[in-house]
Amino acid sequence: MKNLNTLLQEFIEDESGLTAVEYAIAGSLVVGGLVAAFTQLGTVTDASIEDLCEAAKPGDSTTDCAADPG
């Protein structure tokens, strides 16, 4: 039967849980990067679509290019 010190030493040296934590941190960083990239891409895309709409509409048109089509 193992004593408490041996069990604690084995727990401290056990790195299998550390791998799961590393994967969680890496996954969080990837998700955060993707959210930031898609948010920035969406903002740039919206601005480009509004610019195209403004350029394509006739001069006396009252069309609101920023209106939500939904």
PyMOL commands that set and color helices and strands:
alter all, ss='L'
color gray80, all
select helices_A, chain A and resi 4-13+16-56
alter helices_A, ss='H'
color red, helices_A
deselect
rebuild
show_as cartoon
